[in-house]
Amino acid sequence: MNLKQKTSLFVTVSTAALLVVYIAFSSYYVRAQEKVLLDERVNTARAIAQELTGFFTRGVDRLQTVAALPALVYGLQTLEEKREGKQIPAWTTLHYLFYQSDVFSSVYLINATGKVLWSEPPDQDLIDRKFQKSDEIRQKLENASADVLFLLSENPSGLNIFVASPLTNPQGDTVGLLVGAIPNSHPSIRTILGRIGPAHGTAQLVDEQSKRVIASTDENRELGPFKYPDSSNVLLVTEHAAPSPWAIVIDQKRAEAYAGINNLKTLLTAFGTVFIVIAMGSLMFMLRSFTRPVEVLTAAARRIADGDLAGGFTLDRSDEIGVLSKTLDDMNTKLKSSYDLLLHSEKVALMGQVVAGIAHELNNPLTIVIGNIQLMMTRELNEKNVQSLTRIKDGAERASKIVKNLLAFTRQEKPERKPTQINAVLKKALELRAYELKVSNIEVNTDLAPDLQETMADPHQLQQVFLNLIVNAEQAMIDAHGKGLLRLSTRAEPGKILIFFSDDGPGIPRENLRRIFEPFFTTKPVGKGTGLGLSISQAIIGEHGGRIDLESTTGRGTTFIIELPVQRWAPQPSPEPAVVRVPALLRKRILVVEDEPQIRQLFEDVIRNAGYDVHAAANGRVALEMIDQQKFDLIVADVKMPEISGPEFYAAIKRKGAALERRLIFVTGDLMNPETLKFIESTGRVWLGKPFDIAAITRTIAECLQDVGSAV
């Protein structure tokens, strides 16, 4: 299937998918609107029910509060027992309690026989007459065992709602009733039911038991019979109006209730039709516009996949395809840079292996030269010979430093944390770049704090970071105006050290600030940068527990700020480098195992001059035979030896028992080999790295003999 066929299929499927999504969304939206409508009616019914509940509850609370007054029961009993007239002081209290009640239109006090003893408002025609509903109220109260009773009663003007509460004496006997009357036309009931609004249907207070409408916003339904309508044609909502036994019923014809939603459905259908027509046209136009450019980009991608990185994706367009083309071009450029970087890394790795091998071979003769010169300088010599030997020694030590620098350059030197003076590392980095800065017309100002504390750090890694920042600043200033001012400063703060690198270059654009530490991100031309310098620097500083920040203003320059924590260490006192002499009576037997004759002879001379009894073996096999024949207090062995290697020699000594391996000192010039370093560290034994001075030999031997003696 070619691209055009796929385009047609895509347009068809996309249009169908859009149609399905639109229908699903429209259906969901319509259902949501229906739910909103239903929730609105439910909430309205609840609000009306809550208001009626509050209205009825106020009346019930007032009746029950008054019915519980001891004076009322006492007055009722006094009247019944002593016949002291029709009005007593308790009735006056009742008058004030129910005067202008917002719930009841009238209140009646009825005795045990059902006669009215008192009413509010006063009605002398009712006094001593039997209350028409007294027997029914008493019977229902007894059957229901309730504290309050709601009852309906018709009158010529409408319908009364009676709320009755029993009066009980201390023995729990009912001695009377307190009855409040509420007309169904009460203004509060009308107001509460009227909150539904004429556009939202009819609200009714309904007695479901007697199937009667008590009050309604539709006067034609009021006092008439009640019947639940067919829910398929009517939107119906009910809610209980406590504490009464009645319900609030809201109903409306579905055609009226859903008129707005039906209009919405029509609108969505019309909009969907227009949307689908526009979507199909737009998709056809866009996909046709994409077909040819995609074919061009695909052909270019295939060329790159075949290894032709010189090609490109450039299209003369300003739309999204053009942006995609430029992005792919950038990716191709980074891919080429990564490929070049990989080749460079392989070359550096190979170079590192060669340099490591050369360094190991150079360390042996350097050990011989430096050791013998130091040995000769311990003898009595005239001043001229001492000066000559000193110059030879300085040259040999210089060669040793060159070897170490080569190892550091190839990154095969093991990272080593040690007490480091930051100012010294910064000065050394600046010295390495001093000539280039001078010929590039870069002026350098330094303001280094004299009170900086030493901190545990790897000076080689920090020097790499400092050099990278100095070179970046130099290149930025040269590219901007061919010269510049580089300011380097340090500052001490509680628990940390701050190093500042400031230039007056062009600055970094705001859009590049957040990406400046990303790997492979660079604004330099191809071949001038890999985009790894700052990311590696950030990783190194992070490993030291610090961080790198920057401040940059376009046109004014950039400042990088390095923050390093001050890390403490326990300094070890350095012993005097003097050759240790051992009394003759305490001469220890020391075995030297070294395959290089000159180094072996150097060890013999140094150890013998220190007062020890020294024996030598050219390889591990001879040394093992000697160990079987005589006892040695200490064994100094090279790691790389013919016939039996250092690890094999160590294992053989362990098998002999007597803790001989604790009497062992390793010597090696191959510490850059990770396998050698791993082996030495695994043994936990003391070691000497080539080249070394004779003071290190005698000092290490003395310390090891002391440790062995204290462990015996």
N, C-alpha and C positions, 0 to 999 in steps of 0.2 A: 504494500500500500504506500503510494507516494504522498508527498506533503499536501498536495491539493486535495486528494481524497481524504486524508486525515483531517484537513481543514473543514471540508464539508461535513464529515462525520462529527467533528467537534462542534460545529455550529448547530447541527441538529440536536446532538445530545445536550449541549449547553442550554439551548432554548427550551428543550423539554424539562431539563433540570430546573431552570429558572421558573418555568411555569408551575412545576410541582412545588417548589419552595414558596412561590407567591401564593398558590392556593392554600398551602399549609399555613403560611403566615396569616393570610386573610381569615381562614377558619379559626385559627387560634385567637386572632384579634377580636373577631365577632363573638366568640365564646367568652372572651375576657370581658367584653362590654356587657354581655348578657349577665355574667356573674356580678359585674358592678351594679347593674340595674337591680338584680335580686338582692344583693347585699344592702343596697340603699333602702329597699323596701323593708327588709328584715330589720335594719338599724332603725328605720322610722317606727316600725311596730314596737321595737324594744323601747325606744325613747318614749312613745306614747304610753306603753305599759308601765314604764318606770315612773312617769309623771302621775298616772292614775294610782300607782302603788303608793307614791308619796302622799297623794291627796287622801286616799282611804286610810293610810297608816296614821296620818295626823288625827283623823277622826277617831280611829280605834284607840290610839294612845290616850287621847283625852278622855274617852269613855272609861277605859280601864283604870286610868289614874284616879278619876273621880269615884268610880265604883269601889276602889280600894280604900277610900277615906273612912276611918272608923266613925267619924261624926255622922256620916250619911247613914250608915247602918244603925247607929244609935238613935238618930232622929226618926228613922223609919219604925224602929221597935217602940219608941216612946209614943209615936202617933197611934200605933196599932194597939198598944197595951193600955194607955191612959186616955186615949181619945182627946188629946189636947188641941183641938182645933185643926184647921186645914193648913195653916202656915206656921212653921217653927223656924228658929234661927238657921238651921242647916239649909233650909230652902233659899235663904238670902245668899248663902255661900254659893249654892248651885247657880243662882242667877248671875253672879259675877264670873263664874267659871265658864259659862256657855254664852254669855252676852256677846252678841255680834260674832259668832263663830263663823270662820271662813269655810267650814265644811258642812255643818248641819244647818238646815233651815229651821228645824225645831227639835227639841229634846224632851223626853217624857220619863218621869219617875213612876214606876208601876210597882204595886205591892204584890204580895204572894197570891192574892186572889185575882189579880189582873186589873185592879182598879188604878186609874191615874191619880196620883197624889200631888203631882207638880208638873208643870210644863214651862218651857221657854221657847218662844215668848209666852207670857201668861195667857191662859185660855180657861176662864172660869167655867165655861160650858162643858169642858172635858173632865173637870175635877170630880172624883168619886164615880166616874163612869168607867165601865169596863173597856179596856183597850182591845180593839178588834182583833189584833194578831197576837195577843198575849199567850193564849193557850198553844198556838202553833209554835211560837218562839220558844216557850218553856219545853215543849215536847222535843223539838229539834236540838235544843241545848243539852237535854238529858241524853238523847240518843247518840249525839256526836261527841259528848264529853268535851266540848270545846269551850274556850274562854270568850269567844266572840262569834256572832252569827250574822250573816248577811241574808236579807229576805226582801222579796219584791212584793209590792202591794199597789194595786190600781186605785186611782181616785178620779174624780170627774175631770180634773185638769191634766191628767197624765199618769205617770208612774212614780211611786215613791220607792226609794231604796232605804230599807230599815237596817240599821246596824245596832245589835243588841248585845249588852254585856251583863252577866248575872251579878246580883249583890248577895254576898254570902256572909253569915255571922261567924263568930270565932269557932263554932262547932262544925263549920263547913256546910251548913244548910243554906239553900237558896231562899232568901227572904224577900226578894224583889228583883226588878229589872230596870236597867237604865238603857233607854232606846233613843237613838238619834235618827232623824229622817233627812234624806237627801233626795230632792226631786231629780228625775232624769234630765230635766232641762236646766240643771245647775250651771251657772256661767263657767265655772272652772272646768266642768266636764265638756262643755261645748268648746271652750278654748283649746283644751288638750287634744280633743279629737280633730279639731280644725287645723292642727299643724300638718296634716297630711297634704293639704293643698288640693285644689280641684283638679289639677292636671295629673295627679298621681293616684287617682282612684277614690274609693269610699272607705272611710274608717268607721267601725262599729264596735260597740261594747255589747257582747253577746252572752246570754246565759245558755250554754250548750246543753245543760240538762233539760231545761224546759223548752229549748229551741225557740228562744225569743230574743228579739233585738231590743236591748234596753235603751241605747242611745246611738245615734248615727249622724254622720254629716249629710246623709241623704234623708230628708224629712219623710219621703214616701216610704222608706223602709222602717222608720222608727215605730216601735211598739208592735210591729208586725211579726209574723213567724220567721224563723231563721232556718235556712237550709244551705249546706255547703254546695257551691256551684261546681260544675264540671271543670276540673283542673286543665283539661285540654284546651278549653276556650277562655279560661279566666286565670290570671296571675293572682295567686292566693297566698297570703302570709298571715300566720296567727301567732299570738304571744299571750301568756297568762298575765293577768293584772292582779297580782297578790296585794293584800291578803284576801281579796274577794275570790269567790269560786269562778269568776267569769273571765272571758278571754277577749282580747283585741283581735279583730279580724279586718284585714285590709284586702280588698279585691278590686281588680280592674280587668276589663276585657283585654285579652292578649294583643289584639290588633291595635288597640290604643297604646298599651304599655310598650310594645315593641315597634312602634311607628318609626322612632329615630333609628333603631338598629336596622330595620328593613331598608330605610333610606341609605344607611351606611353600606349595606350589602350591595345595593344597586351601584353606588359610587365606586366601591372596590372592584366590582365586576368591570365597569367601564374603564377604570384606571388600569386594571390588569390587562385588558385588551390592548390599550394604547401602549402600555409598557412593553408587552411582548413584541408588538410590531416594531417599536423603536429599538428594542434590544436585538432583534434579528438583523435589522439594517445595520446597526452599529457594529455588531460582531462580524458580519460579512465584510464591512469596510475595513475594520482593523485587521482581521485575519488575512485579507488579501494584501494589505500593506505589509504584513510580516513575512509573507511567503518568500519573496525574493531575497530580502536581507538575511533571513535565517539560512537560506541555501548558501549565501556567500560566507556567512560566519561558520557554517558547518564545514565548508571546504577548507577554510583557513585553519580550523581546529584539527582537521585530519592531517594537514601539512605539519602542524606542530607535533601531533601525536607520532608522526613518522620521524621526528627528530630535527625538523627544520625550524629552529628557534629564531631564525632571522626574519621570518614572515610576520605579518601583523593582521589586525582585525579592523583597521581604520575604515570607517564609512562616513561619507560626507552628509551626516544627518544631525539635527539638533534635538530630536525626540528621544524617547526611551531606548530605541534601538541604537541610536548614536551613543547614548550613555553606556549601554551594555557593551558596545564595541570598544569604547575607551577603557572600560573596566577590564575587559578581556585583554586589551593591550597592556594595561598595567600588570595584570596577572602574568602575562607572558614575560614582561620585563623582570618581574620578581623571580619567576621560574628560571630565567637565564642567569640572574644574579645568584640564585641558590645553587644552580648547577656549577657556576664558576667558583662559588664559595666551597662547594663540595670537593671540587678538584684541588682547590687551594688547601683545604683541610687534609686531604689525602697526602698532598705533597709535604705539608708540615708534619703530619704523623710519621711519614717515611723519614723525613729529615730528623725528627726527634729520635727515632730508633737508631739512626746512624750516629747522631751526636751522642746518645746515651752510651753506645758501644765505644765511641772514641773517648768519651769522658772516663769510662771505666779503665780503658787502656792507659790513659794519661795519668790517672790517679796513682797508679803503682810507681812509675818513675818519679812523679812529684813527691811521693812519700819518701822515696829513697833520698832525693836531693835535699828536701827540707829537713828530714830527720838527721842526716849525716852532718849537714851544716850546723844544726843546733848542737849536735854532739861535739863537733869540733870547737864550737864557741864556748863550751864548758871547760875546755882545756886552756892552759896558759898560752896566749898568743900576743904578739906585738900589736900595736894599735893599727898599723897598716893592714895586717892580715885580717883583723877584726872588721875593719871597714870594708875590705873586699868580700869577706864572707857575708856581711850584712847586705851588701848590694846583691849578691847571688841569692840570698834568702828572700829579699824583697821581690826579686824577679820571679822566683819560684812561686811565692805566694800570690803574685799578680797573675801568673798562669793558672793557679788554682782558682782564683776568682773568675777568670775568663771561662773556665770550665763550668763553674756554677752558673754564670750568666747565660751560657749556652743552654744549660738544662732548664733554666727559668724561661728562656725565650721559647723553647719547644714545649713548655708547659708540662714537663715530666718531673719537675721538682715537686715533692710532696708538700701541700700546704701546711705551714707550720705557724702556730700561734705562739708568740713570745712577747715579752715586754717591748713595746714599740713607742718611740718618740715621733709623734705625728709631724712635727716641724721638720725633723731630719728627713723623713720620707718625702715630704713635699719639696724640700730643697733639692734632694737627689733627683726627683722627677723633673724639676725645673732645670737642673744642670744638664740632664740628658737632652733637653729640647732647647737649650740656651742658644746654640748656634743658629738653628732654624728661625727662632724668634728674632734674633738680631738681624739676619739678612732679609727678613720679611718686614722690617720696620715696625715690629711690635714692641712697644715699650712695656716693661713689666714693673709694677709696684707691689711690694710685699709689706704686709703688716702682721707679723707673726707674734702671737702672745707668748711672752717669755715664761709664763707660769703654767704651761700645759703639763698635765700629769701624763705619765706613761700609761698605756693601756695594752691589754692583751689583744694582739692582732697579727695578721700575716702581712708583713711589710711589702712583700712582692706583689700580693694581690692589690693592696692599697696603692702601690706605685702604678700598677696597671690602670686603676681607676683614675688616678690623678693625671696620668699622661693622656688618657683618652679625653678627659674634659679640657685639658690644655690644648691639645691638637684640634678639637672641635672648635674652641673659641678662636684659635689662630686662623683656621680655614674660613670661619664665618666673617672675621674682620677683614681678611685679605680679599674675599669675594665682594664685600660691601664697599670698601674704599681703599684697598691696597695697603693699609696700615691700621694701627689701632693701639689701644691701651688695655692691658690685661692686669687686673688687680687680684692678688691672692692674699687672703688673710685667714687667721685662725682666732678662735675665741673660746675661753673656758667658761662653762656654766655648771651649776651644781649637778654632778653626776654624768656630764656629757661634754663632748668636744664638738665645736662647730667649725667647718672649713668652708670658705667662700671662694668661688671662682666667678669673677665678674668681667665682662667684656663690653665694649661699646660698638658691637656689631649691629646687624639689621634687626635683631630680635626674632622671636618665633611667632608666627601668626596664631591668633586665638584658636582657629580651627585645628591646628596641629598640636596644641598643648596637651590634649588628653591622649594623644597617640605617640608622644615623643619617646616613651619607654617600650613601645611595642617592638617585638623582634621583627627585623627586616623592614621596618619603617624608616625611610630616609628621604630627604629632600635634595640630596646631592645627585649629580649626574651619574649615569651608569659608569661603573669602573672606579668611582671615587669614594664609594662607601657601600658597606653591606647592610647597614641598619641594625647591626648587632652590638655596637659599642656601648650604647647607653643601657640596653637591656641586660648585657653582661655586667656592667658596672652596678646597676641596681641590684642584681642578684648577689654580687659580692658584698655590697654594703648590707644587704638584708641578712646574709649569713653571719655578718659581724654584729647583728642585733641593732643595726642603725637604719637610716633611710635617706633618700635623696629627694629634695624638693627643688623647685625652680620658680623664679620670678622673671617675667619677660614683658617688655613693652616694645611694640613694633616701632622701629626707627631709633630706639635708644639703647638697646642692648639686652643682655640676658645675664642672670646670676643663678648659678647652681649652688645649692647649700647642702652639704653633707653633714649629717648628725651621727656621731658615734658615741656609744656609751663608754664610760670609764669602767673598765673591768679590772678588778684587783687580782693579784697573785701573791704567792708566798715566795719572796726572793730567797734563793739559796746562796749562802756565803761562798765566794770563790776562793779556794785554797791557793796558797802561794805556788807559783810554777817551779819552785826549786826542786831539784832532783832529791828524792828521798833516799837517805842512806840507812841501811839496816845493819845493826851490830852483827859481828861474825857469829856469835853464839846463837843468834836467832835467824840464821840464813834459811830461807825457804826455797824449796825446789820448784822451779817453774819450767813447764814444757811449752815450747813454741812450735806450732804446726803451721808452716808457710811454704808454699811451693816456689815463690820468687826468692832466689838465693840472696839478692842484695837486701831485700826487706827482711829476710830471715836473719841475715848478719846484723842488720841495724837493730832488730829486737834483741839479739844476743848482747851486743855492745851496750845498749841502753840499760837492759835489765841487770847485766853483770856490774855496770858502773853504779847501779842503785844498791848493790850489796846482796843480790840474790844469787842463788845457784841455778844457772840456766842450762837447759838441754833443748835440742832442736830436732825436728823431724820434717822431712821434705814432703810428706803427704800423710793422709789419714791412716793408711794401712800400717806404715812404720810407727806412727804415734800409738796406735792401739797395741802393737807388740811391746813397745816401751812401757806402756801403762800396765801391761800384764807382769812385767819384770820388776818394776820399782814403783814406789809411791811418789806422787807429785801433789804439792800443795795448791797449785794453780795451773790451768791449761789455757794458753792463748792460741786460738785457731782461726785460720782464714775460712771464709764461707765457700768460696769457689776454689776447688782443688781437684787435681786429677785423681783417678782411681776411685777415691771415696770422696763424695761431696760433703759439704758442711752439714746438711740435714742428716745424711747417712751416718756421719761421724758422731753427731749428737745422739742419734737413736742407739748406736752401738754403746756409747758411754752409759746411757740410761739403763741398758740391759745388764751392764756389769754391776749395777747396784752401788751401795756405799755412798749414794748421793753425789757421785762424781760430777753430774751435770751442773751442780751448784758451784763447782770450782772452775767454770768455763767462762772465758771472755771471747767474744766473736770480733773479728776484724774483717772489713769488706770495703771495697771501693765501688760496689755495685748497688748502692742504696736506692738508685732510681728505678731499679727493677722491682715491680710490685710483688713478685713472688719472693724475692730475697727479703724485702722489707716485711712481708707477711710472716715469713718463717722466723725472723729474728724477734718480732714482736710476740709471736706465739710462745717462744721459749721463756720469755720474761728475763733473759739474761742481759748483762751489760755488754755493750758493743762499742767499737771504735771505728769511725769512718775515715777512710783515706781521702786526702792526705791529713796527717795529724802531726803534732809536735811531741817531743820527747817528754815534756812536762805532763801531757795528757796520758802518756803510757804509764809513767811512774805513779801518777796520782790515782789512776784507775786500778792499777795492780794493788796499791796500798789499801784502797778502799775495799776491794774485793777480798783481800786476805783478812782484813779486819772483820768483814761480814761473816766469812767462813769460820773464823776463830770464835766469834760470839755465838754462832749457831751450834758449835760442837758441845 
